[in-house]
């Protein structure tokens, strides 16, 4: 999970730098292959974000289930 968060930060920083390059190059100064790279990085960022959200939800669900199991154990004794 920690590695995934690092990839998320790296992708976010790369998107920021590529956006700055896009804006500073002007409307006709950006290479089409660079745009493909930019879209690919955006797609990777979205996938990493979705994975982080899914893992976070699963972690929260595990905590809730473990809490309920512990409460049942304590009330049964």
Phi, psi and omega in degrees: 000321180295320178296320179297322177295322177296318177299322180297314179295320179296316178297319179297316178295320179295320177298318179298314179294319179292325176295317177299317178298319179298315182289324182281339181281339181087177187292328184247009185260005184257133182287135180300327179292329175292325176294321177297320177297318179298315179295322177297319178293320176300316179297317178297320178299317179295317179296317178296319178298318179296319179296317178298319179295316180298314180295324178295315179297317179297318178298317178295320179295319178298319178297317180296314181295317179297322177295318179292321179295318179295322179294320178295320180296315182292324181283337180280345183272000000 
